[in-house]
Amino acid sequence: MLTNSLQQIRQTYHEYPLQFWFLLLGSFVDSLGGALVFPFFTLYVSRRFGVNMTGLGLLIGVFAITNLLGGILGGALADRVGRKSTLLMGLVVSGLSSLLMGWANSLRMLSLSILVVGLFAEAGGPARQAMVADLLPEQQRAQGFGLLRVVHNLAVVIGPAIGGLLAASSFLWLFIGDA
């Protein structure tokens, strides 16, 4: 039974181009970073800055709205400047902004960091999806998008466990791990 499963995995691996697997690996790492921070974010903000529940809700709302706008911006940029450039820009800017969240020494700096992370964390999403469509023939796209979703879900399952270990040492490690 294990042998059959390994053969199936090996067969699936060979059905897709190497660039697709690199895209999935990068997507996993990106999703893992966000999954490290997100479950512990409200705890971090309330402890470090004394923000109440209403304030936390506003900060998360700002992140959600800017994340939505970032996806729209990322789609436009992917078509204008290219998928790879948009994806890399989103990863670099959101990673650096995540570090700023960990080093923020005022609520204003934290809020600004949240705004920037929100705008750029999802900017690479449309580029990533367009790359799946570019890399795979039509008959493989549905399964390719499914694999992209599985990779994201796997990162969301693993991330909080790793995040808990990091947060036990220092909340800063969460933001470093995300970056």
For each residue, the residues with C-beta under 8 A, 3 or more apart:
1: 4 5
2: 5 6
3: 6 7
4: 1 7 8
5: 1 2 8 9
6: 2 3 9 10
7: 3 4 10 11
8: 4 5 11 12
9: 5 6 12 13
10: 6 7 13 14
11: 7 8 14 15
12: 8 9 15 16
13: 9 10 16 21
14: 10 11
15: 11 12 140
16: 12 13 20 21 136 140 144
17: 20 21 135 136
18: 21 22
19: 22 23 135
20: 16 17 23 24 132 135 136 144
21: 13 16 17 18 24 25
22: 18 19 25 26
23: 19 20 26 27 128 131 132 135 148
24: 20 21 27 28 147 148 151
25: 21 22 28 29
26: 22 23 29 30 87 91
27: 23 24 30 31 128 148 151 152
28: 24 25 31 32 151 152 154 155
29: 25 26 32 33 155
30: 26 27 33 34 91 124 155
31: 27 28 34 35 151 152 155 156 159
32: 28 29 35 36 155 158 159 162
33: 29 30 36 37 95 98 159 177 178 179
34: 30 31 37 38 121 155 159 178
35: 31 32 38 39 155 156 158 159 160 163
36: 32 33 40 159 160 162 163 166 174 177 178
37: 33 34 40 41 98 101 163 174 175 177 178
38: 34 35 41 159 160
39: 35 159 160 163 164
40: 36 37 43 44 160 163 164 167 171 174
41: 37 38 44 45 60
42: 45 46 56 60
43: 40 46 47 167
44: 40 41 47 48 167 171 174
45: 41 42 48 49 51 55 56 59 110
46: 42 43 49 50 51 52 56
47: 43 44 50 171
48: 44 45 171
49: 45 46 107 110
50: 46 47
51: 45 46 55 56 59 107
52: 46 55 56
53: 56 57
54: 57 58
55: 45 51 52 58 59
56: 42 45 46 51 52 53 59 60
57: 53 54 60 61
58: 54 55 61 62
59: 45 51 55 56 62 63 110 111 114
60: 41 42 56 57 63 64
61: 57 58 64 65
62: 58 59 65 66 111 114 115 118
63: 59 60 66 67 114 115 117 118
64: 60 61 67 68 118
65: 61 62 68 69 118
66: 62 63 69 70 114 115 117 118 119
67: 63 64 70 71 118 119 121 122
68: 64 65 71 72 122
69: 65 66 72 73 118 119
70: 66 67 73 74 90 118 119 120 121 122 123
71: 67 68 74 75 122 123 125 126
72: 68 69 75 76
73: 69 70 76 77 119 123
74: 70 71 77 78 86 90 122 123 124 125 126 127
75: 71 72 78 79 126 127
76: 72 73 79 80
77: 73 74 80 81 85 86 89 123 127
78: 74 75 81 82 83 86 87 126 127 130
79: 75 76
80: 76 77
81: 77 78 85 86
82: 78 85 86
83: 78 86 87 127 128 130 131 134
84: 87 88 127 131
85: 77 81 82 88 89
86: 74 77 78 81 82 83 89 90 123 124 126 127
87: 26 78 83 84 90 91 124 127 128 131
88: 84 85 91 92 124
89: 77 85 86 92 93 120 123 124
90: 70 74 86 87 93 94 120 121 122 123 124 125 127
91: 26 30 87 88 94 95 124
92: 88 89 95 96
93: 89 90 96 97 116 120 123
94: 90 91 97 98 116 117 120 121 123
95: 33 91 92 98 99 178 179
96: 92 93 99 100 179
97: 93 94 100 101 113 116 117 120
98: 33 37 94 95 101 102 113 117 175 178 179
99: 95 96 102 103 175 176 179
100: 96 97 103 104 109 112 113 116
101: 37 97 98 104 110 113 114 117 175
102: 98 99 171 172 174 175 176
103: 99 100 172 175
104: 100 101 107 109 110 113
105: 109
106: 109 110
107: 49 51 104 110 111
108: 111 112
109: 100 104 105 106 112 113
110: 45 49 59 101 104 106 107 113 114
111: 59 62 107 108 114 115
112: 100 108 109 115 116
113: 97 98 100 101 104 109 110 116 117
114: 59 62 63 66 101 110 111 117 118
115: 62 63 66 111 112 118 119
116: 93 94 97 100 112 113 119 120
117: 63 66 94 97 98 101 113 114 120 121
118: 62 63 64 65 66 67 69 70 114 115 121 122
119: 66 67 69 70 73 115 116 123
120: 70 89 90 93 94 97 116 117 123
121: 34 67 70 90 94 117 118
122: 67 68 70 71 74 90 118 125
123: 70 71 73 74 77 86 89 90 93 94 119 120 126 127
124: 30 74 86 87 88 89 90 91 127 128
125: 71 74 90 122 128 129
126: 71 74 75 78 86 123 129 130
127: 74 75 77 78 83 84 86 87 90 123 124 130 131
128: 23 27 83 87 124 125 131 132 148
129: 125 126 132 133 145 148
130: 78 83 126 127 133 134
131: 23 83 84 87 127 128 134 135
132: 20 23 128 129 135 136 141 144 145 148
133: 129 130 136 141
134: 83 130 131
135: 17 19 20 23 131 132 144
136: 16 17 20 132 133 140 141 144
137: 140 141
138: 141
139:
140: 15 16 136 137 143 144
141: 132 133 136 137 138 144 145
142: 145 146
143: 140 146 147
144: 16 20 132 135 136 140 141 147 148
145: 129 132 141 142 148 149
146: 142 143 149 150
147: 24 143 144 150 151
148: 23 24 27 128 129 132 144 145 151 152
149: 145 146 152 153
150: 146 147 153 154
151: 24 27 28 31 147 148 154 155
152: 27 28 31 148 149 155 156
153: 149 150 156 157
154: 28 150 151 157 158
155: 28 29 30 31 32 34 35 151 152 158 159
156: 31 35 152 153 159 160
157: 153 154 160
158: 32 35 154 155 161 162
159: 31 32 33 34 35 36 38 39 155 156 162 163
160: 35 36 38 39 40 156 157 163 164
161: 158 164 165
162: 32 36 158 159 165 166 177
163: 35 36 37 39 40 159 160 166 167 174 177
164: 39 40 160 161 167 168
165: 161 162 168 169
166: 36 162 163 169 170 173 174 177
167: 40 43 44 163 164 170 171 173 174
168: 164 165
169: 165 166 173
170: 166 167 173
171: 40 44 47 48 102 167 174 175
172: 102 103 175 176
173: 166 167 169 170 176 177
174: 36 37 40 44 102 163 166 167 171 177 178
175: 37 98 99 101 102 103 171 172 178 179
176: 99 102 172 173 179
177: 33 36 37 162 163 166 173 174
178: 33 34 36 37 95 98 174 175
179: 33 95 96 98 99 175 176
